[in-house]
């Protein structure tokens, strides 16, 4: 496999190459990011019911609060 390296920067989520190179559409590229500190990401998972038929026990009732006309 032949590899060519270009330097660039990320601006607004897009990679801009430093040279005026035009890559053909659908070209497979590999992005190598030097010296990037990856911060750990926390995942919060939604709770799941053991018995999905119990979902009716958690049904919400919406009550509209009317504005107080005397104010």
Secondary structure, 3 states (H helix, E strand, C coil): CCCCCCCEEEECCEEEECCCCCCCCCCCCCCCCCCCCCCCCCCCCCCCCCCHHHHHHHCCCCCCCCCCCCC
